[in-house]
Amino acid sequence: MTLHQLLNQGTGQLERAGDGEAGTDARRLLLEAFRLDTVHFLMNRMEPLEDTEAVAYAVQDYRQMIDKRCRRMPLQYIVGSQEFMGLEFRVNRHVLIPRQDTETLVELVLEEQKNPRRRVLDLCTGSGCIAVSLAVLGKFQDVTATDLSEEALKTAKNNQERLLEGRRIRFLQGDLFHALRPGDTYDILTANPPYIPTQIIKGLQPEVQNYEPLMALDGDQDGLCFYRRIAAEAGEWLNAGGCIYLEIGHDQAEAVSGLLKEAGFDKIKVIKDLPGKDRVVRAELTDKKEKGGSHV
């Protein structure tokens, strides 16, 4: 048996299971099981595998991972990680898999916000990919991240410990702003909230609807439930001049922009992702009244 033969076997299984990226996925899992990089795989792929306990274990591990992928478990959950903004994040079934779409939001914040002393609040933090990326790449010194899921916060804390080298993000459990301490205010608010309409989830790929956490996907009947709440309550927690950055579904720009305008935000703009789809709504709170956080 050679690595090349194992790769062909795994690729064939994944093709029969309907994996559109069968060859790529099989190779990634093979490299993971044998702890190889691409160079050493190419150098040794035609050599017979050694008859050792370690090799036998790697073969077994590879075949088990192939079986999981055949059941349409996302590759990222199988290997336990996903790259985001050039950083390697740990992921599991308690958190949404970080996607390139969300990098659009982080890149916009990094482009617009150059003062690392501005206070950052990240809602629905999940794996912590937004909060941790901003702390690492933007050097923001005061970052708070909230999530309703205790298990998601454990994952986010693990990513912080691995990537922040001693610096700390404040992780708080609760439903959006309910996790915060009264009187706290922030300069930057980011969020990738659940925004998929409930009825649409049933038609998503098996990798999404069967494995990723429903609470991180379901935005209620029209997908706008969390945007309504964020727009209505954000003014209480943002300082005057504060900015809000929200990831959105490709067809939600007008609706989310309208909610923010109605709540008193201005300087609203929509940013497209690399494929050219609307992906982020950005707005500013230029004026703020003292009572109840309302603003004009």
Helices and strands as residue ranges (DSSP letters): H 3-16, H 22-34, H 38-44, H 53-70, H 75-79, E 81-84, E 87-90, H 100-112, E 120-123, H 129-137, E 143-147, H 150-163, E 170-173, G 176-179, E 186-191, H 198-201, H 206-209, G 214-216, H 225-237, E 238-247, H 253-262, E 266-272, E 278-285, G 291-293
